[in-house]
Amino acid sequence: MDIIKKLTEELGINEWQTVKAVELIDEGNTIPFIARYRKEATGSLDDVQLRELYERLDYLRRFEERKEEIRAAIEGQGKLTDEIVAALEAAQTLNELEDVYLPYKQKRKTRASVARERGLEPLALMIFACEAEYDPSILKAAEDFVDEEKEVSDVEAALAGACDIIAEDIAQNATFRKVIREGSARLGELTSSAAKEEDSVYAMYYNYAEPVNKVRSHRYLAIARGEREEFLKVSLKVPEETVYAYLEREIITNKDSEAAPYLRETIKDAYKRLIAPAIEREIRADLLETASDGAIDVFASNLRGLLMQPPVRGKVVMGYDPGYRTGCKLAVVDETGKVLETAVIYPTKPYERIEESRRKVVDLIRRHGVDVISIGNGTASRESEQFIADTIKTIPQDVKYVVVSEAGASVYSASKLAQDEFPDFDVTERSAVSIARRLIDPLAELVKIEPKAIGVGQYQHDMQPKKLDFALGGVVEDCVNGVGVELNTASHSLLSYVAGISAACAKNIVKYREEKGAFKNREELKKVSRLGDKVFEQCAGFLLVSGGEEILDCTGVHPESYTAARGLLRMFDYTEDDVRAMRLGGLSGKVAREGAASVAEKLGIGEPTLIDICTELEKPGRDPRDGLPAPVLRADVMSFDDLKEGMELRGTVRNVVDFGAFVDIGVHQDGLLHISEIADKFVKHPSDVLTVGDVINVKVKSIDKAKHRIGLTMRSDKN
């Protein structure tokens, strides 16, 4: 297989782009570095394309390795033929490779292997030969194989053993398996029924049937989980007569032969006992892999949206972790996330010390100048929101609140990282701090939590851990490097996601900072233990040094392009002071008028790099999240009973799934925006339109008080 050619076709890019991207990956360059600083080499392939290329490259290389292993194994048996070599080269999937290898695998004891040990293989070959050349009495021929010592007691036993050999040969025929697999996937029907008489969340699948090629990913994941939890019996139904007809056409050349009836029964046995169960396992594995890949894509998209929510800058925030018996934990943090004070109040059951709690909250607001209260959406959140809404009505200060997802906060607060960060705090205090910091800088706080614990996926616990971790880790890495990291304030957990920096190296950076003081420039990174030239090349452009000796260190311009950047400034009569004072707003326009190609050539760089340098110089230290809609801050609470059909509301997308999106509209019950209600036009997948963190206008379409469900719409009234 020509891997470069296949990657080029699959990704729809030019072959030279594929060649260069593979070279850069093989040289040990990270995806963020290639995407950002090697655009000329790859034709500006972005991080998503590069990760897809990387994943497929890894798969195809493993495929080729397995092909060579199989070729060597068959050759070692002295059975490698031109036909087998051609079959291996023609294989496009691992299943097809394994089909070719199947007859040559070391096998456990089977009915066919026992029959071969009893000397019945010549009889099996004779039955086939009867079809093509001659037609002696099969019964008479079988008499010669009766042998009490070999446990072949009579003619029927001899024929049964011979047919077992034929059945295994049929089942191991790679062509037969491929045709039947493809036909089963095309014509098969997935069915499920109740495994026990008990109501459950899987009740809708108690009498379910759907063509295999029509099954939606989220439905299959639900069915697979229902089967694992023993609520469902699941099977694949295939039109057996169609399979039998195909095999008979291929195998029985003479329908009037005495061998024909034996072969017909053997074909049925081969299919029911050997082929069908294997094909069902393969098809269901493919369904699960496809569904899992889709779910991982949705999870990754949701995670990206959550991580890239805009920070609430310049605000003092009170984190509020709701609770009942153990009280509600408070943590006030300043604009940088530094903890100013913690407290515990008891406004909820069983204590309901409302006035005492209110006095403490008001006191904290006044003494620290709290601007926003960030309330976790877990246990007792509803009562806590009402308490806070009532409290801020009683004070003159302009204080707002927002309800944030606290998914993963408990995971973080009990982690070693949290213990190291706040050794004198208990678990609940750390959780309140995390809830506050999620508002100040969602990315910096959420990277401390294992991505799959953040809670914006569906069926994440059913995914292949390695594949899920690869996808989610890639999203976090892309987000961190896309935003950039302040070298002198970042935690080691945040630094560990910067391109090229390992967890050990991140800790060394923090250790150096603590011992030597703040970094004065990027070059100083080279003094950090275990941070060599290659690591510096990968990470330097993503690490920002604000207020340092070198103005370019607070931009996304890579040190390798500093000479070009200074040349660009001189070319248009700018100075570094102009960069500091942010007086380069017209730089891109001047470059365009001069001709980007001409300017790039004079500076000895490519046009993509020139454009990036212009962008960075015009807005040094820019944050790509600043252009996104800010979180919805509230001053009053609304209850489920306040909702009316037709009511227009502003909400925040909390989760995107295959069938729609869940939207927080401020009533402690997310509304469902079904895929059919997202737009007036057809929407293939909700993620094509919506992202976690989006602030959108919705209308209440339906209210089900009994089931506490809210239906939302974004469609116009005229449709």
C-alpha positions in Angstrom: 0.0 0.0 0.0 1.2 3.5 -0.9 0.5 5.2 2.5 1.3 8.7 1.2 -1.1 8.2 -1.8 -3.9 6.8 0.4 -3.6 9.6 3.0 -3.7 12.2 0.2 -6.9 10.7 -1.2 -8.6 10.3 2.2 -7.8 13.9 3.3 -8.4 15.5 0.0 -5.1 17.4 0.0 -2.1 17.6 -2.3 0.5 14.9 -2.2 3.3 17.4 -1.4 1.4 18.5 1.6 1.1 14.9 2.8 4.8 14.2 2.2 5.9 17.3 4.1 3.5 16.8 7.0 4.6 13.2 7.5 8.3 14.3 7.4 7.7 16.9 10.0 5.8 14.4 12.3 8.6 11.9 11.9 11.1 14.5 12.8 9.4 14.8 16.2 7.5 18.0 15.7 4.3 18.6 17.6 1.0 19.2 15.9 0.5 22.7 17.3 4.0 23.7 16.2 3.5 22.4 12.7 0.1 24.0 12.4 1.3 27.4 13.6 4.9 27.7 12.5 5.3 25.5 9.5 2.4 26.7 7.3 4.6 27.2 4.2 5.8 23.6 4.4 2.3 22.0 4.8 0.2 24.5 2.8 -1.4 25.8 6.0 -2.9 22.5 7.2 -4.6 23.2 10.4 -4.4 21.3 13.7 -7.6 19.3 13.0 -6.4 18.1 9.6 -2.9 17.3 11.0 -4.3 15.3 13.9 -6.5 13.3 11.5 -3.4 12.7 9.3 -1.4 11.7 12.3 -4.1 9.2 13.5 -4.5 7.7 10.0 -0.8 7.5 9.5 -0.4 5.5 12.7 -3.3 3.2 11.7 -1.9 2.6 8.1 1.6 1.9 9.4 0.2 -0.6 11.9 -1.8 -2.1 9.1 1.4 -2.6 7.0 3.2 -4.1 10.0 0.4 -6.6 10.5 0.5 -7.4 6.7 4.2 -8.2 6.9 3.7 -10.3 10.0 1.1 -12.4 8.3 3.2 -12.7 5.1 6.1 -13.9 7.2 4.0 -16.3 9.2 2.5 -18.0 6.0 5.9 -18.0 4.3 7.4 -19.7 7.4 4.9 -22.5 6.9 6.0 -22.9 3.3 2.6 -22.0 2.0 3.0 -18.5 0.6 1.7 -18.3 -3.0 1.3 -15.5 -5.5 -2.5 -15.7 -4.9 -2.0 -15.1 -1.2 0.4 -12.2 -1.8 -2.2 -10.7 -4.1 -4.9 -11.1 -1.6 -2.8 -9.5 1.1 -2.0 -6.5 -1.2 -5.7 -6.2 -2.1 -6.9 -6.1 1.6 -8.1 -2.7 2.7 -9.0 -3.4 6.3 -7.6 -5.4 9.2 -10.7 -7.7 8.9 -9.7 -8.6 5.3 -6.1 -9.2 6.3 -7.2 -11.6 9.0 -9.5 -13.4 6.6 -6.5 -14.2 4.4 -4.6 -15.4 7.4 -7.4 -17.4 9.0 -6.6 -20.8 7.2 -3.0 -20.6 8.4 -3.5 -19.6 12.0 -2.5 -21.9 14.8 -5.9 -23.0 16.0 -7.4 -24.5 19.1 -9.0 -27.9 18.7 -12.0 -27.8 16.4 -14.4 -30.4 15.0 -12.5 -30.1 11.7 -9.1 -30.5 13.3 -10.3 -33.7 15.0 -11.7 -35.0 11.7 -8.3 -34.3 10.1 -6.5 -36.2 12.9 -8.8 -39.2 12.2 -7.7 -39.2 8.5 -10.9 -37.9 7.0 -9.5 -35.1 4.9 -9.2 -37.3 1.7 -12.9 -38.1 2.0 -13.7 -34.4 2.3 -11.6 -33.7 -0.9 -13.4 -36.6 -2.6 -16.8 -35.1 -1.9 -15.6 -31.9 -3.7 -14.1 -33.9 -6.5 -17.4 -35.7 -7.0 -18.8 -32.4 -8.2 -16.2 -31.8 -10.8 -14.8 -35.1 -12.1 -16.7 -38.2 -11.2 -19.6 -39.4 -9.1 -19.0 -42.7 -7.3 -21.2 -43.6 -4.5 -20.4 -41.3 -1.6 -21.6 -43.9 0.9 -19.4 -46.6 -0.7 -16.4 -44.3 -0.6 -17.0 -43.4 3.0 -16.9 -47.1 4.0 -13.1 -47.1 3.5 -12.7 -44.5 6.2 -14.5 -46.4 9.0 -11.9 -47.2 11.6 -12.8 -48.1 15.2 -9.3 -47.3 16.4 -9.6 -43.7 15.0 -13.1 -43.5 16.6 -14.8 -43.4 13.2 -17.5 -45.9 14.1 -19.6 -46.0 10.9 -20.2 -44.4 7.5 -22.3 -41.6 9.0 -19.5 -40.7 11.4 -17.0 -40.6 8.5 -19.3 -38.4 6.4 -20.0 -36.1 9.3 -16.3 -35.6 10.0 -15.6 -34.9 6.3 -18.4 -32.4 6.2 -16.9 -30.7 9.3 -13.6 -30.2 7.4 -15.5 -28.8 4.4 -17.5 -26.4 6.6 -14.3 -25.0 8.1 -12.8 -24.6 4.7 -15.9 -22.7 3.5 -15.8 -20.5 6.7 -12.1 -19.7 6.2 -12.5 -18.7 2.5 -11.5 -15.0 2.5 -13.7 -14.2 -0.6 -16.8 -15.8 0.9 -16.3 -13.9 4.2 -15.9 -10.6 2.5 -19.0 -11.0 0.3 -21.1 -12.2 3.2 -19.8 -9.4 5.5 -20.6 -6.7 3.0 -24.0 -8.2 2.2 -24.8 -8.6 5.9 -23.9 -4.9 6.5 -26.1 -3.9 3.6 -29.1 -6.2 4.2 -28.9 -7.1 7.8 -31.2 -5.8 10.6 -30.2 -5.0 14.1 -32.8 -6.2 16.7 -33.1 -5.9 20.4 -35.7 -7.2 22.9 -36.1 -7.2 26.7 -33.8 -9.5 28.5 -36.0 -9.3 31.7 -39.4 -8.1 32.7 -38.3 -4.8 34.2 -38.9 -1.2 33.3 -35.7 0.7 32.5 -34.3 3.6 30.6 -33.9 1.1 27.7 -37.6 0.4 27.4 -37.7 2.0 24.0 -35.4 -0.8 22.7 -37.5 -3.7 24.1 -39.0 -4.3 20.7 -36.6 -2.6 18.3 -35.5 -3.4 14.8 -33.7 -1.3 12.3 -31.5 -1.9 9.2 -27.8 -2.0 10.2 -26.9 0.7 7.7 -29.5 3.1 9.2 -28.6 2.7 12.9 -27.7 6.1 14.4 -24.6 6.2 16.5 -26.2 7.3 19.7 -28.9 4.6 19.4 -26.3 1.9 19.0 -24.3 3.1 22.0 -27.5 3.0 24.1 -28.3 -0.5 22.8 -24.8 -1.8 23.5 -24.9 -0.4 27.0 -28.3 -1.9 27.6 -27.0 -5.3 26.6 -24.0 -4.9 28.9 -26.3 -4.1 31.8 -28.4 -7.2 30.9 -31.6 -5.3 30.1 -31.4 -6.1 26.4 -30.9 -9.1 24.1 -29.3 -7.9 20.9 -28.8 -9.8 17.6 -28.2 -9.3 13.9 -30.7 -10.8 11.5 -29.6 -11.5 8.0 -31.6 -13.1 5.2 -30.1 -16.6 5.4 -31.6 -17.9 2.2 -29.7 -15.2 0.3 -26.5 -16.3 1.9 -27.2 -20.0 1.1 -28.0 -19.2 -2.5 -24.7 -17.3 -2.9 -22.6 -20.1 -1.4 -24.4 -22.8 -3.3 -23.7 -21.0 -6.6 -20.0 -20.8 -5.7 -19.6 -24.3 -4.3 -22.1 -26.7 -5.9 -21.3 -27.1 -9.6 -23.5 -30.1 -10.2 -26.9 -30.0 -8.5 -27.7 -33.6 -9.5 -24.5 -35.0 -7.9 -24.8 -37.4 -5.0 -22.5 -35.0 -3.1 -24.9 -32.0 -3.5 -27.2 -32.8 -0.6 -24.2 -33.2 1.7 -22.8 -29.9 0.5 -26.0 -28.1 1.0 -26.3 -29.1 4.6 -22.6 -28.4 5.1 -23.1 -24.9 3.7 -25.8 -24.2 6.2 -23.7 -25.6 9.0 -20.7 -23.5 8.0 -22.8 -20.3 7.9 -24.8 -20.8 11.1 -22.1 -22.3 13.3 -18.9 -20.6 12.0 -19.5 -17.6 9.6 -22.6 -15.9 11.0 -21.4 -15.5 14.6 -18.0 -14.2 13.4 -19.6 -11.8 10.9 -22.0 -10.5 13.6 -19.1 -9.9 16.0 -17.2 -8.0 13.2 -20.2 -5.9 12.1 -21.2 -5.0 15.7 -17.5 -4.2 16.4 -17.6 -1.9 13.4 -20.9 -0.3 14.5 -19.4 0.3 17.9 -16.2 1.7 16.5 -18.1 4.1 14.2 -20.5 5.1 16.9 -17.6 5.6 19.3 -15.6 7.7 16.8 -18.7 9.8 16.3 -19.3 10.2 20.0 -15.6 11.1 20.5 -15.8 13.7 17.8 -18.9 15.3 19.6 -17.1 15.1 22.9 -14.0 16.7 21.5 -16.1 19.5 19.9 -18.0 20.1 23.2 -14.7 20.1 25.1 -13.2 22.6 22.7 -16.2 24.9 23.2 -16.1 24.6 27.0 -12.3 25.3 27.2 -12.5 28.2 24.8 -15.2 30.1 26.8 -14.2 33.7 27.3 -12.6 34.5 30.6 -14.4 37.1 32.9 -11.6 39.6 33.2 -11.0 42.2 35.9 -13.6 40.8 38.3 -13.5 39.6 41.9 -15.4 36.4 42.0 -17.0 34.4 44.8 -17.1 30.7 44.2 -20.1 29.0 45.7 -20.2 25.2 46.1 -23.8 24.3 47.2 -24.6 21.6 49.7 -27.0 20.5 52.3 -25.8 18.8 55.5 -22.1 20.0 55.1 -23.2 23.5 54.2 -22.3 25.7 51.2 -18.6 26.5 50.8 -17.5 29.9 49.7 -14.2 31.1 48.2 -13.4 34.6 47.2 -10.7 35.1 44.6 -9.2 38.2 43.1 -8.9 39.1 39.4 -5.8 36.8 39.0 -7.4 33.8 40.8 -5.6 34.4 44.1 -7.7 33.1 47.0 -8.6 36.0 49.4 -10.9 34.2 51.9 -13.0 31.1 52.3 -16.1 30.5 54.4 -18.9 28.1 55.0 -22.6 29.0 55.3 -25.8 27.0 56.1 -28.7 28.5 54.2 -30.1 25.2 53.0 -31.7 22.2 54.8 -31.4 20.8 57.4 -30.1 24.0 59.1 -31.6 26.9 57.1 -29.7 29.6 58.9 -30.7 32.0 56.1 -30.2 35.4 57.8 -26.8 34.4 59.4 -25.7 33.1 56.0 -26.9 36.3 54.3 -24.9 38.5 56.6 -21.7 36.5 56.0 -22.2 36.7 52.2 -22.9 40.4 52.3 -19.8 41.0 54.5 -17.6 39.1 52.0 -19.0 41.1 49.1 -18.4 44.4 50.9 -14.9 43.7 52.2 -13.5 42.2 49.0 -15.5 44.1 46.4 -17.1 40.9 44.9 -18.4 41.5 41.4 -19.8 38.1 40.4 -20.9 35.0 42.3 -20.1 31.7 40.5 -22.6 29.0 41.7 -21.9 25.3 41.0 -24.8 23.5 39.5 -24.7 20.4 41.7 -26.7 19.3 44.8 -28.7 22.2 46.4 -27.9 24.5 43.5 -31.5 25.5 43.0 -32.0 26.6 46.6 -28.5 28.3 46.6 -29.4 30.3 43.5 -32.6 31.5 45.1 -30.7 32.4 48.2 -28.1 34.4 46.3 -30.7 36.2 44.1 -32.6 37.3 47.2 -29.4 38.3 48.9 -28.0 40.6 46.2 -31.4 42.4 46.0 -30.7 43.7 49.6 -27.4 45.4 48.8 -26.5 48.5 46.8 -23.6 46.9 45.1 -24.0 45.8 41.5 -23.4 42.1 41.9 -24.5 39.4 39.4 -24.4 35.7 39.6 -23.9 32.8 37.1 -24.5 29.1 37.4 -21.5 27.1 36.1 -21.0 23.4 35.5 -19.1 21.9 38.4 -18.4 18.6 36.6 -15.0 17.4 37.6 -14.6 19.9 40.5 -14.8 17.1 43.0 -12.2 15.1 40.9 -9.8 18.1 41.0 -10.4 18.9 44.6 -9.4 15.4 45.8 -6.4 15.2 43.4 -2.8 15.4 44.4 -2.5 18.6 42.3 -5.2 20.3 44.4 -3.5 19.1 47.6 -0.2 20.5 46.5 -1.9 23.8 45.4 -3.9 24.2 48.6 -2.4 22.0 51.3 -4.3 23.8 54.1 -7.7 23.6 52.5 -10.2 20.7 52.7 -11.7 19.1 49.7 -14.9 21.3 49.7 -12.9 24.6 50.0 -10.8 23.5 47.0 -14.0 22.8 45.0 -15.3 26.3 45.7 -12.0 27.8 44.5 -12.2 25.8 41.3 -15.8 26.9 40.7 -14.7 30.6 41.1 -11.7 30.2 38.9 -13.7 28.5 36.1 -15.3 31.9 35.5 -12.0 33.9 35.6 -10.2 31.6 33.2 -12.0 28.4 32.2 -9.1 27.0 30.2 -6.5 27.5 33.0 -8.7 25.8 35.5 -10.2 23.0 33.5 -6.9 21.7 32.3 -6.3 20.5 35.8 -9.1 17.9 35.4 -8.9 14.8 33.4 -10.8 15.7 30.2 -13.3 12.8 30.3 -14.3 13.9 33.8 -15.5 17.3 32.6 -18.9 16.0 31.6 -19.6 17.3 28.1 -19.7 14.0 26.3 -22.1 11.1 25.8 -21.3 7.5 26.7 -17.6 8.5 27.3 -17.2 5.5 29.7 -18.0 3.2 26.8 -15.2 4.5 24.5 -11.8 3.0 24.0 -9.8 4.8 26.6 -6.7 5.2 24.4 -8.6 6.7 21.5 -10.7 8.9 23.8 -7.6 10.2 25.6 -5.8 10.9 22.3 -8.7 12.9 21.0 -9.4 14.9 24.1 -5.7 15.4 24.9 -5.3 16.8 21.4 -8.2 19.3 22.0 -6.7 20.5 25.2 -3.3 20.9 23.6 -4.7 22.8 20.7 -6.7 25.1 22.9 -3.8 25.8 25.3 -1.4 26.6 22.4 -4.0 28.5 20.5 -4.5 30.9 23.4 -0.9 31.0 24.6 0.4 30.6 28.1 1.8 33.3 30.4 5.2 31.8 31.3 5.5 33.6 34.7 2.1 32.7 36.1 1.0 29.4 34.5 0.7 26.3 36.7 2.7 23.2 35.8 -0.5 21.4 34.8 -1.2 24.2 32.2 2.4 24.3 31.0 2.4 20.5 30.5 0.0 21.0 27.5 2.3 23.5 25.8 3.8 22.0 22.6 6.9 19.9 23.3 6.7 20.3 27.2 6.4 17.1 29.2 5.0 17.0 32.7 8.5 16.7 34.1 9.7 19.6 32.1 6.7 21.7 33.2 7.6 21.1 36.8 11.2 22.1 36.1 10.0 25.4 34.6 7.9 26.1 37.7 10.9 25.1 40.0 13.2 27.4 38.1 10.7 30.2 38.4 10.4 29.7 42.1 14.2 29.6 42.6 15.4 32.3 40.2 12.4 34.6 40.0 10.3 35.5 37.0 11.6 34.8 33.5 12.9 38.0 31.9 12.7 36.6 28.3 12.0 33.5 26.3 15.8 32.8 25.9 16.0 32.1 29.6 14.0 29.0 29.1 17.1 27.3 27.7 18.5 27.4 31.3 15.7 25.1 32.6 16.8 21.5 33.3 15.9 19.1 30.5 14.6 21.8 28.2 16.9 21.4 25.1 16.9 23.1 21.7 14.2 20.9 20.2 11.8 21.5 23.1 12.6 25.2 23.0 11.8 25.2 19.3 8.4 23.6 19.8 7.3 25.5 22.9 8.8 29.0 22.7 6.2 30.6 20.4 3.4 29.6 22.7 4.9 30.9 25.9 4.3 34.6 26.6 6.5 36.8 28.7 4.5 40.0 29.5 6.5 43.1 30.6 9.8 41.4 29.9 13.0 42.7 28.2 11.9 41.6 24.7 8.6 43.0 23.4 8.2 40.2 20.9 8.2 37.7 23.8 4.6 38.8 24.6 3.4 37.9 21.1 2.9 34.7 19.2 5.8 35.5 16.9 8.3 32.6 17.2 11.9 33.5 18.1 13.1 32.1 14.8 11.1 34.9 13.1 12.3 37.8 15.3 14.8 39.0 12.7 12.0 39.1 10.1 9.6 40.8 12.5 12.1 43.6 13.2 12.8 43.9 9.5 9.1 44.3 8.9 8.9 47.1 11.6 11.9 48.9 10.0 10.4 48.5 6.5 7.3 50.5 7.5 9.1 52.9 9.9 7.8 51.4 13.1 9.7 50.8 16.4 9.4 48.4 19.2 7.8 51.2 21.3 5.0 51.3 18.7 4.4 47.6 19.4 4.3 48.3 23.2 1.9 51.2 22.7 -0.2 49.1 20.3 0.1 51.6 17.5 0.4 49.1 14.6 -3.2 48.9 13.7 -2.6 49.8 10.1 0.3 47.4 9.5 -1.7 44.7 7.6 -3.1 47.4 5.3 0.3 48.7 4.5 1.6 45.3 3.8 -1.3 44.6 1.5 -0.7 47.8 -0.4 2.9 47.0 -0.8 2.1 43.5 -1.9 2.4 40.6 0.6 4.4 38.4 -1.7 6.9 41.2 -2.3 7.3 42.0 1.4 7.6 38.3 2.3 10.3 37.8 -0.3 12.3 40.8 1.0 12.1 39.4 4.5 13.0 35.9 3.5 9.8 34.3 4.9 6.6 32.9 3.5 3.3 34.8 3.1 1.5 32.8 5.8 4.2 33.6 8.3 4.2 37.3 7.3 0.4 37.4 7.8 0.7 35.8 11.3 3.5 38.2 12.2 1.3 41.2 11.2 -1.6 39.9 13.3 0.6 39.4 16.3 2.3 42.8 16.1 -1.0 44.6 15.7 -2.4 43.0 18.8 0.4 41.8 21.0 -0.8 39.3 23.7 -4.2 39.0 22.0 -6.5 36.3 23.3 -8.7 34.6 20.7 -11.4 34.0 23.3 -12.1 37.7 23.7 -14.2 37.9 20.6 -16.6 35.2 21.9 -19.9 36.1 23.7 -19.5 36.5 27.5 -21.4 34.3 30.0 -24.9 35.2 30.8 -24.8 36.9 34.2 -28.1 37.0 36.2 -29.5 39.1 39.0 -32.8 37.2 39.6 -33.9 33.6 39.5 -36.7 32.1 37.4 -38.5 28.9 38.2 -39.8 26.1 36.1 -43.3 27.3 36.9 -42.5 30.7 35.4 -42.1 29.3 31.9 -44.8 29.7 29.3 -44.9 28.4 25.8 -43.7 31.0 23.3 -41.5 32.7 25.9 -38.3 34.0 24.4 -35.1 33.5 26.5 -31.4 33.9 26.3 -29.5 30.7 27.2 -26.1 29.0 27.2 -25.4 25.7 25.3 -24.3 23.2 28.0 -23.9 20.1 25.9 -24.2 19.1 22.3 -25.3 15.5 21.4 -26.2 13.7 18.2 -29.9 14.5 18.5 -29.7 18.1 19.6 -28.4 20.3 22.4 -29.1 21.0 26.0 -29.5 24.7 26.8 -29.3 26.4 30.2 -32.1 28.9 30.3 -31.8 29.7 34.0 -34.4 27.4 35.6 -32.2 24.6 36.9 -33.5 22.3 34.2 -31.7 22.4 30.8 -34.1 22.6 27.9 -33.7 20.3 24.9 -33.2 22.0 21.5 -33.9 19.1 19.2 -31.9 18.9 16.0 -35.1 19.6 14.0 -35.6 22.9 16.0 -32.1 24.3 15.6 -32.6 26.1 12.3 -35.2 26.6 9.5 -33.0 24.6 7.1 -31.8 21.0 7.4 -29.0 20.5 10.0 -26.9 17.4 9.5 -25.5 17.4 13.0 -26.0 19.9 15.9 -22.3 20.5 16.2 -22.4 22.0 12.7 -24.3 24.9 14.2 -23.8 24.9 17.9 -20.8 24.7 20.3 -20.7 24.4 24.1 -20.6 27.8 25.6 -22.6 29.5 22.8 -25.0 32.1 24.1 -28.2 31.9 22.0 -31.8 33.1 21.8 -34.4 30.4 22.1 -38.1 30.1 22.4 -40.0 27.7 24.7 -41.9 25.3 22.4 -43.2 22.8 24.9 -43.4 22.2 28.7 -44.0 18.8 30.2 -44.5 19.5 34.0 -45.0 15.8 34.8 -41.6 14.8 33.4 -40.0 18.1 34.1 -39.0 18.5 30.4 -38.6 21.7 28.4 -38.6 21.8 24.6 -36.9 24.7 22.9 -36.8 26.0 19.3 -34.7 28.4 17.3 -36.9 28.1 14.2 -38.8 31.2 13.0 -42.6 31.4 13.4 -43.2 31.3 9.7 -42.0 27.7 9.3 
